[in-house]
Amino acid sequence: MNRHAIITMILAGTLTAQAADYQYLTIEKSDGTATSLTAVGLNISYSDTQLTATNGQETATFTLSEVSRMYFSNTKQDTTTGISEVNALPDSNAEVYDLQGHRLPQGATLRKGVYLIKENGKTRKVTVK
């Protein structure tokens, strides 16, 4: 029993020392986006299907099924692209443009690629897969 306690304390001390060498905890989602939080004072908790990481200044919440990996690093990652997938066709009043800036005809079939959609006074980037 004492042997297991000693080994556990040694491993815990080693892992703590290794994590302290890194400045950020990076959390990658299955869609490829990554978010980094400063590791100092970091608290990670989860309830039901949500993972929450906070250090008192920054907070990030993720759905557990979307998290593909977490790791410590010295580089802050933020690969949010601002591009979303199209799950439904744009509104019939929407203006659709290709990346060359050409407006596509209403009702045009969108092939694989990235498009700009302007509707309801907002413009967004979307990708069609």
C-alpha positions, -999 to +999 in steps of 0.1 A: +000+000+000+028+025+009+046+016-023+015+027-044+011+059-024+048+068-030+046+060-067+014+081-070+030+111-053+061+109-075+040+107-106+018+136-095+049+157-088+064+149-122+032+157-141+027+189-122+063+200-130+058+192-166+025+211-169+040+241-152+066+244-180+039+253-205+020+286-207-013+274-224-038+246-224-050+241-260-083+224-266-090+211-302-125+203-314-133+176-340-139+203-366-103+213-364-107+246-345-085+251-315-087+274-285-059+281-259-063+293-224-035+306-201-026+276-179-019+296-147-048+292-123-066+270-148-097+251-135-113+224-156-147+210-148-175+192-166-212+185-160-234+164-182-222+170-217-202+203-212-166+209-204-157+243-189-121+256-186-115+289-168-085+307-153-105+336-138-099+358-168-108+336-197-136+310-199-143+285-226-171+259-228-172+229-251-195+200-257-176+169-247-185+150-279-168+178-299-135+178-281-109+157-300-078+164-278-063+187-251-026+194-246-003+219-230+018+242-252+039+274-252+020+287-283-014+303-281-037+286-307-069+302-320-078+287-353-114+298-354-119+305-391-152+323-392-163+298-419-194+277-412-209+247-430-242+252-448-268+230-432-297+245-451-300+265-483-298+302-479-330+323-478-345+330-512-337+367-507-300+360-499-273+371-522-246+344-528-211+353-541-181+332-550-146+340-537-139+360-569-168+383-559-192+372-586-228+371-576-244+338-583-279+336-598-309+330-574-314+293-568-280+283-583-267+249-572-237+254-549-208+231-556-181+222-531-163+254-520-164+286-500-191+312-506-201+346-491-238+348-483-254+382-477-289+381-461-308+401-435-281+428-435-253+404-425-226+387-445-211+354-436-187+329-450-198+293-456-183+262-469-202+236-489-189+201-486 
